[in-house]
């Protein structure tokens, strides 16, 4: 590319369209600010909706499904389509771009009405009064919060996970209405009433089999801290021959990732595994998917946190000991291998770094940001704004997700604004909010301190420094390498596509730069990039099993049992 503007960029039409795009984005931002603070009118809001009568939707819930007052959040979803299998547009909200509007309620009795109108924040349409006239399907929803009187002295209201993986759209006990087909015309005025008279049923736990076992129990550590019963667990896949070889103990692969009730997949089909080891000397592992949903997200990120609580302690002191007591797992560091991708990649790396002598190796694919100088593409230590790059005469939006060909799927501001509609105070159950709930210090109100203003994107560098000292994995390694390095030699293996959909390759490159610079000792691991690969590239199945087996054979101490768990 040549320097300077192209002939198109110099044209009056180009300049006009660029100015219009900036104005439209600024108007939406202003409307969101106004919706968040409805008592502060703005010129943009007045110009957009002053001539219309507006849309009012009154929503309540029936005593037949909930006979006690509710503190939580109510939503209205609007869709041009009826939805899948009669479940309604609410199930599409935030996924297919269907407009969603939400507001908090406190001690709302059954049968009492609350109003969602043009002043209530929404996304991607910031106000109900900006819905174009037409025919729509509309549905109401009630997300019920639980009161947590925590051991740190703070009282907070959050949604209690019901083993659905912290998802308000499918959480048992949450309420919803039957979708209605309506005419919306903000210019003429529109008044609607919706009753949430249906309740999401309990989750059905998957059945156990001879090879798959499901573990779930109340954590005393977490329950004491949260002031409510908190459950952790695991899905365990036992290897072929586990029953036939009762004296054999096995290495274990602790898989990290998003909450799932599905059993770990292991190596896939037995015939493929046998083909990979034609001599019949097949390594047999126990595969364990750890499950630790929190009141903030579908998993806790597996570490101790001021806002999320002592999940690291619960996993290390309760969950893993329970698993190693019940199943024939070799209780030695060399036999404990970590793996995971994306969220699970970060957790796997964090556990290897925070508990360096407990685990024998980490295989992290496409990990979430492991260097906060590249928190996706935001440097939280130096950048002023997460959503915009200020170039003086113009502001450039930051994207958050892309395709391997470079085309953009979503923008940073939109993902954050959608989360704000779902829940303020980091209560959306979304990705950006759980990072804050994990990495941030607790605020005076008991909720996480924002690393940036959710509306404007303005970064709080004081919070960023807290993140750095406690959860920036690259920084922690560099800061503590003198003591950490000797305990991590050969254990760090990281894999990332060089066109990762969420720009996670940037932080991985920074990690690689540090690791390759290490001396006394050299880290002796690997950081591997796949050209043009998206999220989430990395070794799986038999390929990963082979890597772990070779690693164990190389690093296991003299006299370790390397044979009994290898059989046809």
Secondary structure by P-SEA (a helix, b strand, c coil): cccccccccccaaaaaaaaaaaaaaaaaaaaaaaaaccccccaaaaacccccbbbbbbbbbbcccccccccbbbbcccccccccccccccccccccccbbbbbccccccccbbbbbccccccccccccccccbbbbbbbbbbbbbbbbbccccbbbbbbbbcccccccccccccccccbbbbbbbcccbbbbbbbccccccccccccccccbbbbbbbbaaaaaaacccccbbbbbbbcccccccccbbbbbbbcccccccccccccccaaaaaaaccccbbbbbbbbbbbbbccccccccccccccccaaaaaaaccaaaaaaaacccccccccbbbbbccaaaaaaaaaaaaccccccbbbbcccccccccccccccccccccccccccccbbbbbbccccccccccccaaaaaaaaaaaccccccccaaaaaaacccccccccccccccccccccccaaaaaaaaaccaaaaaaaaccaaaaaaccccbbbbbbccccccaaaaaaaaaaaaaacccccccccccccccccccccccaaaaaaaaaaaaaacccccccccccccc
